[in-house]
Every structure is written in C-alpha cells, then in structure tokens.
Amino acid sequence: MATVVPFTGMRPRQELADKVAAPPYDVVSSEKARALADGNPLSFLHISKPEIDLDPSVDVYSDAVYDRARANMDRSLAEGIFTPDPLPCFYCYRQTLGDHCQTGIVALVSANEYENGTIKKHELTRPAKENDRTRHMAAVRAQVGPVFLTYRADATLKDRVSRSTAGTPVNDFVVEGVRHQLWIMDDTSVLESVTNLFAAVPVLFVADGHHRSAAAVRYRAQCRDANPDHTGTEPYNYFMAVLFPHDELNILGYHRVIRDLGAYDVPGFLVALGEVFHITPSQAPVTPMRPQVFGLYLAGHWYALALKDQYQPATDVVSSLDVAILQDHVLTPLLAIRDPRADDRIDFIGGARGLAALAEAVDNGGYAAAFACHPVTIEQLIAIAEEDRLMPPKSTWFEPKLKSGLVMHWLG
C-alpha cells in the first residue's frame, strides 16, 4: 500500500511565484533555458539548470555547475525568496490548459516503495542523468522538481481534493496558456484522511520523472550509508511528487526525427516502407488519428503510413505500442537504429510542439525524416507498469508539464 506523507514545503513568496516558476529541467535545453531566464533573476532555472549562469563552453556536468546551483540556492534563501511553511501539509496543484484540467496532491512518497515496486516505473534511466540529479540534490540540499505520479482514480480522494480546492488558492497565475493554482491542505483531520486514503491505494505509477525518482533513491542510499544513526524517518528517505488520478491525465504523441536514411535515398526509402505500410501522400500535415497510423515528413512532403494487416502486432501490450511498431519495422531493420536511447542519429520531439516542429526539423534542422506517432494511452502505461515491464524510451509526453519552484522538499 502507498505511503504518502505531508511535509513542510519551501515555497516562494506569494507575489513572486509566477516569476519563480519554471519548466522542468529536462524539457528545455540549456540554450532555451538561458533565453527563458534572461532578465529574470528569480527564475527557478537559475537553480534547476545553473549552467545558464556560466559560459556556454562549461561542461554541464562539471563541479562548477553544481557549485553555482548551491550558490544560487543560498542567495534565494538569504533574500527570503523561499520560506518554509509553518506546519507539515499537503498541497493541491491544479493545471488548466484549454478544456483540460488536472488536479494532483503534492506530497512525499517513500524511496523504499520505489525500490520494492509499490511505486512502479515504465522506463529505463540513463546513469549520466541519474548522476546529475543526485549531485544536484546534494548540492542544493533539496528536491527541487516533483516526480509526476499517477494512481487509479478513487472517488473518495477526488471528493477530498474537490473540497480542499473550494477556497482561494495561494498561487494563481497563467504562463504560456496554462493556468497554475496551488492550495494548502494543513488541517490535521484532512492530512490524516488523505494519508489513510492513499494507504488503501495498492500501487502508484511514475508517469514522468524516472530520473528524479532514481536519483532520490540513490541519494537516500548515500545519506543512509553516511549516517550511523539512520532511523528511516529522515527527510532523505522520501521524495516529492505530485499524485494525479489516472483519468485526468493528458498524453500526447512523442515523435521521432532521424538524421539520415542510412543506405537509402528518398525513393528507395519509400519503397522499403511500402513493404510494411500503405503509403498515402498528403497535402497537409498528418496527425495520426488512430493506432498503427503514422505521419511521415520526408523531402518536403507529408505521407500517411498505415500498417498492413499482415504486420499487425501480437496482443502483447508492449509490442502493440505504436512507438514499438515503428522501432520494430522501421528504425531497426531499415535504419539500423537499434538502441534509440544511445544512437545519436535519432532525436525526439514532444507532441506539445506540434507537427510544424517536425517539418522545421527536417527543413532547417539537419534531419532527413520525421515520424509522428499516435499517443500511448494511460491504460497501456498502467498495464505495462503492472506487469513490471518497460516501454521503449520516449514513449509518453504528458501535457501540461509541472512547474518547478512552486514547492521544494528541503533536505537540510
């Protein structure tokens, strides 16, 4: 059963929250982060991506970067930009994008339960990125970006959240079309109720933030090994997460862009694809409206690719994912891209950027082809995680993204 714990969050002063809040560290490049934080010394990117304050030639994994993170955190605390709440609490965090609304509970969850499978993952992690977030955590003495968790929706928990968000939020602002609202849940009876309700939830699922989760577990091990008086109740035994009911989440496609066609020229590549797909030229960008249909942008033209009947995947939940179909029938056999986590001939574009970003990458970004993929469903994600299996890398793009900097878990 899931352990969900209230905590004394560190938050920006109310009037500064919209200036502090920033995108997650891993969805913007260093160059983009520099642009976003330009002229805004309060931006949380100065803490979460501190390389933006150093010369671009500096290695993003150098000691200087983590030293700057610590210095920027210390400055923010000294200037009173962040202050701790007086009592342990939960927080309700609501995001509204157009007609879509999702409301989660910000809380601490157990590092032990990530290890024992109560918190289930669906992707592998990269050691370099784990190392980075572990070092960053140690440098700033805090968990600065929440892990995005989900759970099977529960009517009683939804009612509890609804009642807790009936009043005026402490934060309410709009950034890039997304409205962000935060409420504090600090009534002791409410805290007990939420804790007990989650204790009846059998498992939680990592939607986004596998590297942050793995880094928190690694940091816990380091602190435990260095602490002869370890009790298991120290702050480092937990990591910060936002927990959303599964039926409120919005998953977009996660698209692939390819640097070259390997042994093929454009006509030859289309012929090879035609062995597996029905190919239909299109005058407009192709949005995959159903599974097993892909959009292809190649040499200035869009095509719809529909998988032929004889190549229908088995009922296996992983191999039936569209990203797996593309890997199995195109990337590996035709382009020799066998490990998309490590091959620099492939990159990924989140669905929030739209199909225009795929055409731009091919027309002006040095890529040869782009594939638009149908989104994975939340039911597929849960089914794969429940079987303790893994998706191909970069399978899910959740939108809207959680802001970093609204709440921090202070480790001391």
C-alpha positions in Angstrom: 0.0 0.0 0.0 1.2 3.5 -0.8 2.9 5.7 1.8 2.1 9.3 1.2 3.4 11.8 3.7 2.8 15.6 4.4 5.8 17.8 4.6 6.9 21.3 5.4 7.4 22.7 1.9 9.7 25.5 0.9 7.7 27.9 -1.3 8.3 31.3 -3.0 6.7 34.4 -1.6 3.2 34.6 -3.0 3.8 37.7 -5.1 6.9 36.1 -6.7 5.5 32.7 -7.6 4.8 33.4 -11.2 8.3 34.8 -11.7 10.0 31.9 -9.9 8.0 29.0 -11.5 9.9 27.4 -14.4 9.6 24.4 -16.8 11.1 21.1 -15.6 14.9 21.0 -16.0 14.7 18.2 -18.6 12.3 19.6 -21.1 14.3 22.7 -22.1 17.9 22.8 -23.4 20.5 25.0 -21.8 20.1 27.5 -24.7 16.4 27.6 -24.3 16.7 28.0 -20.5 19.1 30.9 -20.9 16.5 32.6 -23.1 13.6 31.9 -20.7 15.6 33.2 -17.7 17.1 36.2 -19.4 16.2 39.3 -17.5 14.5 37.3 -14.7 16.9 36.7 -11.8 14.1 35.0 -9.9 13.5 32.2 -12.5 13.9 28.8 -10.9 16.0 27.8 -13.9 19.0 29.5 -12.1 18.7 26.7 -9.6 17.5 23.8 -11.6 19.7 24.5 -14.7 22.5 26.6 -13.2 24.8 26.2 -16.2 22.8 29.1 -17.7 24.8 31.4 -15.4 28.1 30.1 -16.7 29.9 30.4 -20.0 28.3 28.0 -22.6 31.6 26.3 -23.0 31.4 24.9 -19.4 30.5 21.2 -19.3 27.0 20.9 -17.8 28.2 18.1 -15.5 31.3 20.0 -14.2 31.8 20.8 -10.5 31.3 24.5 -11.4 27.7 23.9 -12.3 26.7 22.2 -9.0 28.7 24.9 -7.1 26.6 27.6 -8.9 23.4 25.7 -8.1 24.3 25.8 -4.4 25.3 29.5 -4.6 22.0 30.4 -6.3 20.0 28.4 -3.8 21.8 30.1 -0.9 21.2 33.5 -2.4 17.5 32.8 -2.8 17.2 31.7 0.8 19.2 34.7 2.1 17.0 37.1 0.1 13.8 35.5 1.5 12.6 34.4 -1.9 11.7 31.0 -0.4 10.4 30.4 3.0 9.1 27.2 4.8 5.5 26.7 5.6 5.0 26.7 9.4 3.5 23.1 9.6 3.6 19.9 7.5 0.9 19.9 4.9 -0.2 18.5 1.5 -0.8 20.9 -1.4 -3.3 20.7 -4.2 -1.9 21.6 -7.6 -4.3 22.3 -10.4 -3.3 22.9 -14.1 -5.8 24.0 -16.7 -5.0 24.1 -20.4 -7.9 24.9 -22.6 -10.7 22.4 -21.7 -8.3 20.1 -19.9 -8.0 20.3 -16.1 -5.9 18.0 -13.8 -5.5 18.4 -10.1 -2.9 16.5 -8.1 -1.7 16.3 -4.5 1.8 17.4 -3.7 3.3 15.1 -1.1 6.3 13.0 -0.1 6.4 9.3 -1.2 8.8 6.6 0.0 12.1 5.8 -1.6 11.7 2.2 -0.2 8.5 1.8 -2.1 10.2 2.8 -5.4 12.7 0.0 -4.7 10.1 -2.6 -3.7 7.7 -1.9 -6.6 4.9 -0.2 -4.8 5.9 2.8 -7.0 6.1 1.3 -10.5 8.2 2.6 -13.4 7.9 2.0 -17.1 11.2 3.3 -18.5 14.9 2.7 -18.0 17.1 5.5 -16.8 20.5 6.8 -18.0 23.3 6.7 -15.5 24.6 10.1 -16.5 21.2 11.8 -15.9 20.8 9.9 -12.6 24.3 11.1 -11.5 23.4 14.7 -12.5 20.2 14.8 -10.4 21.9 13.1 -7.5 24.7 15.6 -7.4 22.3 18.4 -7.9 20.2 17.2 -4.9 23.3 17.0 -2.7 24.5 20.5 -3.9 21.2 22.4 -3.2 20.1 20.2 -0.2 16.6 19.9 -1.6 14.5 18.1 -4.1 13.5 20.9 -6.4 11.4 19.2 -9.1 8.4 16.9 -8.3 8.0 13.5 -9.8 4.8 13.1 -11.7 2.9 10.1 -10.3 -0.5 8.7 -11.1 -2.8 6.2 -9.5 -6.1 4.6 -10.4 -8.8 7.2 -9.8 -10.6 7.0 -6.5 -13.9 8.8 -6.0 -13.3 9.5 -2.3 -9.9 11.0 -3.0 -11.4 13.1 -5.8 -14.1 14.4 -3.4 -11.4 15.2 -0.8 -9.5 17.2 -3.4 -12.6 19.0 -4.6 -13.4 20.2 -1.1 -9.8 21.3 -0.5 -9.8 23.4 -3.7 -13.1 25.2 -3.0 -11.4 28.2 -1.4 -9.0 30.8 -2.8 -5.6 29.4 -3.9 -2.4 30.8 -2.6 -1.0 30.8 -6.1 -3.0 31.5 -9.3 -1.3 32.6 -12.5 -1.1 31.8 -16.2 2.1 31.0 -18.1 2.1 30.2 -21.8 -1.6 29.4 -21.8 -1.6 27.1 -18.8 -3.2 28.2 -15.5 -1.4 27.1 -12.4 -3.2 27.1 -9.0 -2.0 25.9 -5.6 -3.9 25.3 -2.4 -2.5 24.4 1.0 -4.0 21.4 2.9 -2.9 21.8 6.5 -6.0 20.8 8.6 -4.9 17.8 10.7 -8.0 15.8 10.0 -7.6 16.4 6.3 -4.0 15.2 6.4 -4.9 12.1 8.3 -7.8 11.4 5.8 -5.6 11.8 2.7 -2.8 9.6 4.3 -5.3 6.9 5.1 -7.0 7.0 1.7 -3.6 6.6 -0.1 -2.8 3.7 2.3 -5.6 1.8 0.6 -4.1 2.5 -2.9 -2.2 -0.6 -3.9 0.4 0.9 -6.3 1.5 4.3 -7.7 2.9 4.7 -11.2 5.6 7.0 -12.4 4.2 9.0 -15.3 7.1 11.4 -15.7 10.3 11.8 -13.7 12.1 8.4 -13.7 15.5 10.1 -13.4 14.4 12.2 -10.4 12.9 9.1 -8.7 16.0 7.0 -9.3 18.3 9.9 -8.2 16.3 10.3 -5.0 16.7 6.6 -4.2 20.4 6.9 -4.9 20.8 10.0 -2.7 18.9 8.2 0.1 21.4 5.3 -0.1 24.4 7.8 0.1 22.9 9.6 3.1 21.9 6.3 4.9 25.4 4.9 4.4 27.0 8.1 5.8 24.7 8.3 8.8 25.5 5.8 11.7 22.3 6.9 13.4 20.0 6.3 10.4 16.4 5.6 11.6 14.5 5.6 8.3 12.5 8.7 9.2 15.0 11.3 7.9 13.8 13.6 5.0 16.1 11.8 2.6 14.0 8.7 2.9 11.3 10.4 0.9 10.9 12.3 -2.4 8.5 14.9 -3.5 5.8 14.0 -6.0 2.5 15.3 -7.4 -0.1 12.4 -7.5 -2.8 12.7 -10.1 -5.8 10.3 -10.7 -5.2 8.5 -14.0 -8.4 9.6 -15.6 -7.4 13.3 -15.6 -4.1 12.9 -17.5 -3.4 14.1 -21.0 -0.8 12.2 -23.0 0.4 13.4 -26.4 2.4 11.7 -29.0 6.2 11.6 -28.7 7.6 11.9 -32.2 10.9 10.7 -33.8 13.3 12.7 -36.1 16.0 10.9 -38.0 19.3 12.4 -39.1 19.9 10.3 -42.2 18.3 7.5 -44.2 21.2 5.1 -43.8 21.7 3.1 -47.0 18.6 4.6 -48.7 17.9 7.5 -50.9 14.4 9.1 -50.7 12.7 6.9 -53.4 14.3 3.8 -52.1 13.2 4.5 -48.5 9.6 5.0 -49.6 9.8 1.7 -51.5 11.1 -0.1 -48.4 8.4 1.5 -46.2 5.8 0.4 -48.8 6.6 -3.3 -48.0 5.1 -2.8 -44.5 2.8 0.3 -44.8 0.1 1.5 -47.1 1.5 5.0 -48.0 -0.8 7.9 -48.9 0.7 11.3 -49.9 -0.9 14.2 -48.1 -1.1 17.9 -48.9 -1.4 18.7 -45.1 0.5 17.6 -42.0 -0.6 14.1 -41.0 -1.9 13.8 -37.4 -2.1 10.0 -36.5 -5.8 9.8 -35.5 -5.7 6.1 -34.5 -3.1 3.4 -33.6 -0.9 1.9 -36.3 -1.1 5.1 -38.5 1.9 7.3 -38.6 2.7 10.7 -40.2 5.9 10.9 -42.2 7.6 14.1 -43.3 10.2 13.4 -45.9 11.9 15.7 -48.5 9.3 18.4 -48.1 6.2 16.2 -48.3 3.8 14.6 -45.8 2.7 11.0 -46.0 0.3 8.8 -44.0 1.6 5.4 -43.2 -0.9 2.7 -42.3 0.4 -0.7 -41.1 -0.6 -3.5 -43.4 -2.7 -6.3 -42.0 -0.1 -9.0 -42.2 2.2 -6.9 -39.9 -0.4 -6.5 -37.1 1.5 -6.9 -33.8 0.7 -9.6 -31.3 -1.6 -8.8 -28.5 1.4 -8.2 -26.2 0.9 -4.8 -24.6 4.5 -3.6 -25.3 4.9 -4.7 -28.9 1.5 -3.3 -29.8 2.6 0.3 -28.9 3.0 2.4 -32.0 6.4 3.5 -30.9 7.4 -0.2 -30.7 5.9 -0.8 -34.1 8.0 2.0 -35.6 11.0 0.6 -33.8 10.5 -3.0 -35.0 9.5 -2.3 -38.6 11.4 0.9 -39.5 14.1 2.1 -37.1 15.8 -1.3 -36.5 15.5 -3.2 -39.8 15.7 -0.2 -42.3 17.8 2.4 -40.5 19.9 0.2 -38.1 18.9 2.4 -35.1 18.8 -0.5 -32.6 19.1 1.4 -29.3 17.2 4.8 -29.5 18.5 5.7 -26.0 22.1 5.8 -27.2 22.1 6.3 -31.0 22.7 10.0 -31.9 21.0 9.5 -35.3 17.6 9.8 -33.6 16.0 12.6 -31.6 12.6 13.1 -30.1 10.1 15.9 -30.2 7.2 16.2 -27.7 3.7 16.4 -29.0 3.1 19.8 -27.5 5.4 21.4 -30.1 3.0 20.4 -32.9 3.7 18.9 -36.3 5.2 22.1 -37.5 8.2 21.3 -35.3 8.7 18.1 -37.2 8.7 19.8 -40.6 11.0 22.5 -39.2 13.5 19.9 -38.0 13.7 18.3 -41.5 13.6 21.5 -43.5 16.1 23.5 -41.4 17.4 21.4 -38.6 19.6 18.9 -40.3 17.2 15.9 -40.1 16.2 13.7 -43.0 12.8 12.4 -41.9 10.3 12.8 -39.1 7.7 10.3 -37.9 4.6 11.5 -36.0 3.3 8.8 -33.6 -0.1 8.2 -32.0 -0.1 8.7 -28.3 0.2 5.9 -25.8 -2.9 5.7 -23.6 -2.7 5.8 -19.8 -4.3 2.4 -19.7 -1.4 1.0 -21.7 1.1 2.7 -19.4 -0.6 1.2 -16.3 -0.8 -2.3 -17.9 2.9 -2.3 -18.8 3.9 -1.0 -15.3 1.7 -3.5 -13.6 3.5 -6.3 -15.4 6.8 -4.8 -14.3 7.8 -4.3 -18.0 9.3 -1.3 -19.8 8.2 0.9 -22.7 10.6 2.0 -25.5 12.3 5.2 -24.5 10.5 8.5 -25.0 7.1 6.9 -25.4 4.9 9.4 -23.4 4.7 13.1 -23.4 2.4 14.5 -20.7 1.0 17.9 -21.2 0.8 20.3 -19.4 4.1 20.0 -17.6 4.5 20.5 -13.9 6.2 23.8 -12.9 9.3 23.6 -10.8 9.9 26.0 -8.0 6.3 26.2 -6.6 7.2 23.8 -3.8 10.5 22.3 -2.7 11.3 19.5 -0.3 14.1 20.7 1.9 16.6 18.1 2.9 18.7 20.2 5.3 
